[in-house]
Amino acid sequence: MSKQKLKTRKAAAKRFQVTGSGKIVRRQSMRNHLLQKKTSKRKRRLAQMVSVSEQDMANVRLMLVR
């Protein structure tokens, strides 16, 4: 009897990207609404992709298994 294949969690696949070097990056929060009170500098900073923290890396890798 063979083991079943692990499936990718599609919700996670839409939210995280794996870079060429193997890092996992994500979008930042706080950039969806109520933007008129946030400064342009803050909105530009929030538009950047940021890497997933080391504490979350193992869980995210399990969700992105192929």
Distance bins in CASP14 RR format, pairs under 12 A and 6 or more apart:
PFRMAT RR
TARGET T0000
AUTHOR 0000-0000-0000
RMODE 2
METHOD distances of the structure
MODEL  1
4 65 0 0 0 0 0 1 0 0 0 0 0
5 65 0 0 0 0 1 0 0 0 0 0 0
5 66 0 0 0 0 1 0 0 0 0 0 0
6 61 0 0 0 0 0 1 0 0 0 0 0
6 62 1 0 0 1 0 0 0 0 0 0 0
6 63 0 0 0 0 1 0 0 0 0 0 0
6 64 0 0 0 0 0 1 0 0 0 0 0
6 65 1 0 1 0 0 0 0 0 0 0 0
6 66 0 0 0 0 1 0 0 0 0 0 0
7 13 0 0 0 0 0 1 0 0 0 0 0
7 62 0 0 0 0 0 1 0 0 0 0 0
7 63 0 0 0 0 1 0 0 0 0 0 0
7 64 0 0 0 0 0 1 0 0 0 0 0
7 65 1 0 0 1 0 0 0 0 0 0 0
7 66 0 0 0 0 1 0 0 0 0 0 0
8 14 0 0 0 0 0 1 0 0 0 0 0
8 15 0 0 0 0 0 1 0 0 0 0 0
8 16 0 0 0 0 0 1 0 0 0 0 0
8 18 0 0 0 0 0 1 0 0 0 0 0
8 60 0 0 0 0 0 1 0 0 0 0 0
8 61 0 0 0 0 0 1 0 0 0 0 0
8 62 0 0 0 0 0 1 0 0 0 0 0
8 63 1 0 0 1 0 0 0 0 0 0 0
8 64 1 0 0 1 0 0 0 0 0 0 0
8 65 1 0 0 1 0 0 0 0 0 0 0
8 66 1 0 1 0 0 0 0 0 0 0 0
9 15 0 0 0 0 1 0 0 0 0 0 0
9 16 0 0 0 0 1 0 0 0 0 0 0
9 59 0 0 0 0 0 1 0 0 0 0 0
9 60 0 0 0 0 1 0 0 0 0 0 0
9 61 0 0 0 0 0 1 0 0 0 0 0
9 62 0 0 0 0 1 0 0 0 0 0 0
9 63 1 0 1 0 0 0 0 0 0 0 0
9 64 1 0 0 1 0 0 0 0 0 0 0
9 65 0 0 0 0 1 0 0 0 0 0 0
9 66 0 0 0 0 0 1 0 0 0 0 0
10 16 0 0 0 0 0 1 0 0 0 0 0
10 63 0 0 0 0 1 0 0 0 0 0 0
10 64 0 0 0 0 0 1 0 0 0 0 0
10 66 0 0 0 0 0 1 0 0 0 0 0
11 60 0 0 0 0 0 1 0 0 0 0 0
11 63 0 0 0 0 1 0 0 0 0 0 0
11 64 0 0 0 0 0 1 0 0 0 0 0
12 18 0 0 0 0 0 1 0 0 0 0 0
12 24 0 0 0 0 1 0 0 0 0 0 0
12 26 0 0 0 0 1 0 0 0 0 0 0
12 52 0 0 0 0 0 1 0 0 0 0 0
12 56 0 0 0 0 0 1 0 0 0 0 0
12 59 0 0 0 0 1 0 0 0 0 0 0
12 60 1 0 0 1 0 0 0 0 0 0 0
12 61 0 0 0 0 1 0 0 0 0 0 0
12 62 0 0 0 0 1 0 0 0 0 0 0
12 63 1 1 0 0 0 0 0 0 0 0 0
12 64 1 0 1 0 0 0 0 0 0 0 0
12 65 0 0 0 0 1 0 0 0 0 0 0
12 66 0 0 0 0 0 1 0 0 0 0 0
13 24 0 0 0 0 0 1 0 0 0 0 0
13 26 0 0 0 0 0 1 0 0 0 0 0
13 60 0 0 0 0 0 1 0 0 0 0 0
13 63 1 0 0 1 0 0 0 0 0 0 0
13 64 1 0 0 1 0 0 0 0 0 0 0
13 65 0 0 0 0 0 1 0 0 0 0 0
13 66 0 0 0 0 1 0 0 0 0 0 0
14 26 0 0 0 0 0 1 0 0 0 0 0
14 27 0 0 0 0 0 1 0 0 0 0 0
14 63 0 0 0 0 0 1 0 0 0 0 0
14 64 0 0 0 0 0 1 0 0 0 0 0
15 24 0 0 0 0 0 1 0 0 0 0 0
15 25 0 0 0 0 0 1 0 0 0 0 0
15 26 1 0 0 1 0 0 0 0 0 0 0
15 27 1 0 0 1 0 0 0 0 0 0 0
15 28 0 0 0 0 0 1 0 0 0 0 0
15 29 0 0 0 0 0 1 0 0 0 0 0
15 49 0 0 0 0 0 1 0 0 0 0 0
15 52 0 0 0 0 0 1 0 0 0 0 0
15 56 0 0 0 0 0 1 0 0 0 0 0
15 60 0 0 0 0 1 0 0 0 0 0 0
15 63 0 0 0 0 1 0 0 0 0 0 0
15 64 0 0 0 0 1 0 0 0 0 0 0
16 22 0 0 0 0 0 1 0 0 0 0 0
16 23 0 0 0 0 0 1 0 0 0 0 0
16 24 1 0 1 0 0 0 0 0 0 0 0
16 25 1 0 0 1 0 0 0 0 0 0 0
16 26 1 0 1 0 0 0 0 0 0 0 0
16 27 0 0 0 0 1 0 0 0 0 0 0
16 49 0 0 0 0 0 1 0 0 0 0 0
16 50 0 0 0 0 0 1 0 0 0 0 0
16 51 0 0 0 0 0 1 0 0 0 0 0
16 52 1 0 0 1 0 0 0 0 0 0 0
16 56 0 0 0 0 1 0 0 0 0 0 0
16 57 0 0 0 0 0 1 0 0 0 0 0
16 59 0 0 0 0 0 1 0 0 0 0 0
16 60 1 0 1 0 0 0 0 0 0 0 0
16 61 0 0 0 0 1 0 0 0 0 0 0
16 62 0 0 0 0 0 1 0 0 0 0 0
16 63 1 0 0 1 0 0 0 0 0 0 0
16 64 1 0 0 1 0 0 0 0 0 0 0
17 23 0 0 0 0 1 0 0 0 0 0 0
17 24 1 0 0 1 0 0 0 0 0 0 0
17 25 1 0 1 0 0 0 0 0 0 0 0
17 26 1 0 0 1 0 0 0 0 0 0 0
17 27 0 0 0 0 1 0 0 0 0 0 0
17 49 1 0 0 1 0 0 0 0 0 0 0
17 50 0 0 0 0 0 1 0 0 0 0 0
17 51 0 0 0 0 0 1 0 0 0 0 0
17 52 0 0 0 0 0 1 0 0 0 0 0
17 60 0 0 0 0 0 1 0 0 0 0 0
17 64 0 0 0 0 1 0 0 0 0 0 0
18 24 1 0 1 0 0 0 0 0 0 0 0
18 25 0 0 0 0 1 0 0 0 0 0 0
18 26 0 0 0 0 0 1 0 0 0 0 0
18 49 0 0 0 0 0 1 0 0 0 0 0
18 51 0 0 0 0 0 1 0 0 0 0 0
18 52 0 0 0 0 0 1 0 0 0 0 0
18 57 0 0 0 0 0 1 0 0 0 0 0
18 60 0 0 0 0 1 0 0 0 0 0 0
18 61 0 0 0 0 1 0 0 0 0 0 0
18 63 0 0 0 0 0 1 0 0 0 0 0
18 64 1 0 0 1 0 0 0 0 0 0 0
18 65 0 0 0 0 0 1 0 0 0 0 0
18 66 0 0 0 0 1 0 0 0 0 0 0
19 25 1 0 0 1 0 0 0 0 0 0 0
19 26 0 0 0 0 0 1 0 0 0 0 0
19 49 0 0 0 0 1 0 0 0 0 0 0
19 50 0 0 0 0 0 1 0 0 0 0 0
19 51 0 0 0 0 1 0 0 0 0 0 0
19 52 0 0 0 0 0 1 0 0 0 0 0
21 51 0 0 0 0 0 1 0 0 0 0 0
22 51 0 0 0 0 1 0 0 0 0 0 0
22 52 0 0 0 0 0 1 0 0 0 0 0
22 57 0 0 0 0 0 1 0 0 0 0 0
22 60 0 0 0 0 0 1 0 0 0 0 0
22 61 0 0 0 0 1 0 0 0 0 0 0
22 64 0 0 0 0 0 1 0 0 0 0 0
23 49 0 0 0 0 1 0 0 0 0 0 0
23 50 0 0 0 0 0 1 0 0 0 0 0
23 51 1 0 1 0 0 0 0 0 0 0 0
23 52 1 0 0 1 0 0 0 0 0 0 0
23 53 0 0 0 0 0 1 0 0 0 0 0
23 54 0 0 0 0 0 1 0 0 0 0 0
23 57 0 0 0 0 1 0 0 0 0 0 0
23 60 0 0 0 0 0 1 0 0 0 0 0
23 61 0 0 0 0 0 1 0 0 0 0 0
24 49 0 0 0 0 0 1 0 0 0 0 0
24 50 0 0 0 0 0 1 0 0 0 0 0
24 51 1 0 0 1 0 0 0 0 0 0 0
24 52 1 0 1 0 0 0 0 0 0 0 0
24 53 0 0 0 0 1 0 0 0 0 0 0
24 54 0 0 0 0 0 1 0 0 0 0 0
24 56 0 0 0 0 1 0 0 0 0 0 0
24 57 1 0 0 1 0 0 0 0 0 0 0
24 58 0 0 0 0 0 1 0 0 0 0 0
24 59 0 0 0 0 0 1 0 0 0 0 0
24 60 1 0 1 0 0 0 0 0 0 0 0
24 61 1 0 0 1 0 0 0 0 0 0 0
24 62 0 0 0 0 0 1 0 0 0 0 0
24 63 0 0 0 0 1 0 0 0 0 0 0
24 64 1 0 0 1 0 0 0 0 0 0 0
25 48 0 0 0 0 1 0 0 0 0 0 0
25 49 1 0 1 0 0 0 0 0 0 0 0
25 50 1 0 0 1 0 0 0 0 0 0 0
25 51 1 0 1 0 0 0 0 0 0 0 0
25 52 1 0 0 1 0 0 0 0 0 0 0
25 53 0 0 0 0 0 1 0 0 0 0 0
25 57 0 0 0 0 0 1 0 0 0 0 0
25 60 0 0 0 0 0 1 0 0 0 0 0
25 64 0 0 0 0 0 1 0 0 0 0 0
26 48 0 0 0 0 0 1 0 0 0 0 0
26 49 1 0 0 1 0 0 0 0 0 0 0
26 50 1 0 0 1 0 0 0 0 0 0 0
26 51 1 0 0 1 0 0 0 0 0 0 0
26 52 1 0 1 0 0 0 0 0 0 0 0
26 53 0 0 0 0 1 0 0 0 0 0 0
26 56 0 0 0 0 1 0 0 0 0 0 0
26 57 0 0 0 0 0 1 0 0 0 0 0
26 60 0 0 0 0 1 0 0 0 0 0 0
26 63 0 0 0 0 0 1 0 0 0 0 0
26 64 0 0 0 0 0 1 0 0 0 0 0
27 46 0 0 0 0 1 0 0 0 0 0 0
27 47 0 0 0 0 1 0 0 0 0 0 0
27 48 0 0 0 0 1 0 0 0 0 0 0
27 49 1 0 0 1 0 0 0 0 0 0 0
27 50 1 0 0 1 0 0 0 0 0 0 0
27 51 0 0 0 0 0 1 0 0 0 0 0
27 52 0 0 0 0 0 1 0 0 0 0 0
28 42 0 0 0 0 0 1 0 0 0 0 0
28 43 0 0 0 0 0 1 0 0 0 0 0
28 44 0 0 0 0 0 1 0 0 0 0 0
28 45 0 0 0 0 1 0 0 0 0 0 0
28 46 1 0 1 0 0 0 0 0 0 0 0
28 47 1 0 0 1 0 0 0 0 0 0 0
28 48 1 0 0 1 0 0 0 0 0 0 0
28 49 1 0 0 1 0 0 0 0 0 0 0
28 50 1 0 1 0 0 0 0 0 0 0 0
28 51 0 0 0 0 0 1 0 0 0 0 0
28 52 0 0 0 0 0 1 0 0 0 0 0
29 46 1 0 0 1 0 0 0 0 0 0 0
29 47 0 0 0 0 0 1 0 0 0 0 0
29 50 0 0 0 0 0 1 0 0 0 0 0
30 37 0 0 0 0 0 1 0 0 0 0 0
30 38 1 0 0 1 0 0 0 0 0 0 0
30 42 0 0 0 0 1 0 0 0 0 0 0
30 43 0 0 0 0 1 0 0 0 0 0 0
30 45 0 0 0 0 0 1 0 0 0 0 0
30 46 1 0 1 0 0 0 0 0 0 0 0
30 47 0 0 0 0 0 1 0 0 0 0 0
30 50 0 0 0 0 0 1 0 0 0 0 0
31 38 0 0 0 0 1 0 0 0 0 0 0
31 42 0 0 0 0 1 0 0 0 0 0 0
31 43 1 0 0 1 0 0 0 0 0 0 0
31 44 0 0 0 0 0 1 0 0 0 0 0
31 45 0 0 0 0 1 0 0 0 0 0 0
31 46 1 0 1 0 0 0 0 0 0 0 0
31 47 1 0 0 1 0 0 0 0 0 0 0
31 48 0 0 0 0 0 1 0 0 0 0 0
31 49 0 0 0 0 0 1 0 0 0 0 0
31 50 0 0 0 0 0 1 0 0 0 0 0
32 38 0 0 0 0 0 1 0 0 0 0 0
32 43 0 0 0 0 0 1 0 0 0 0 0
32 46 0 0 0 0 1 0 0 0 0 0 0
32 47 0 0 0 0 0 1 0 0 0 0 0
33 43 0 0 0 0 0 1 0 0 0 0 0
34 42 0 0 0 0 0 1 0 0 0 0 0
34 43 0 0 0 0 0 1 0 0 0 0 0
35 42 0 0 0 0 1 0 0 0 0 0 0
35 43 1 0 0 1 0 0 0 0 0 0 0
35 44 0 0 0 0 0 1 0 0 0 0 0
35 46 0 0 0 0 1 0 0 0 0 0 0
35 47 0 0 0 0 0 1 0 0 0 0 0
36 42 0 0 0 0 0 1 0 0 0 0 0
36 43 0 0 0 0 0 1 0 0 0 0 0
37 43 0 0 0 0 0 1 0 0 0 0 0
38 44 0 0 0 0 0 1 0 0 0 0 0
38 45 0 0 0 0 1 0 0 0 0 0 0
38 46 1 0 0 1 0 0 0 0 0 0 0
38 47 0 0 0 0 0 1 0 0 0 0 0
39 45 0 0 0 0 1 0 0 0 0 0 0
39 46 0 0 0 0 0 1 0 0 0 0 0
40 46 0 0 0 0 0 1 0 0 0 0 0
40 47 0 0 0 0 0 1 0 0 0 0 0
41 47 0 0 0 0 0 1 0 0 0 0 0
41 48 0 0 0 0 0 1 0 0 0 0 0
42 48 0 0 0 0 0 1 0 0 0 0 0
50 56 0 0 0 0 0 1 0 0 0 0 0
51 57 0 0 0 0 1 0 0 0 0 0 0
51 60 0 0 0 0 0 1 0 0 0 0 0
52 58 0 0 0 0 0 1 0 0 0 0 0
52 59 0 0 0 0 1 0 0 0 0 0 0
52 60 1 0 1 0 0 0 0 0 0 0 0
52 61 0 0 0 0 1 0 0 0 0 0 0
52 63 0 0 0 0 0 1 0 0 0 0 0
52 64 0 0 0 0 0 1 0 0 0 0 0
53 59 0 0 0 0 0 1 0 0 0 0 0
53 60 0 0 0 0 1 0 0 0 0 0 0
54 60 0 0 0 0 0 1 0 0 0 0 0
54 61 0 0 0 0 0 1 0 0 0 0 0
56 62 0 0 0 0 0 1 0 0 0 0 0
56 63 0 0 0 0 0 1 0 0 0 0 0
56 64 0 0 0 0 0 1 0 0 0 0 0
57 63 0 0 0 0 0 1 0 0 0 0 0
57 64 0 0 0 0 0 1 0 0 0 0 0
58 64 0 0 0 0 0 1 0 0 0 0 0
58 65 0 0 0 0 0 1 0 0 0 0 0
59 65 0 0 0 0 0 1 0 0 0 0 0
END
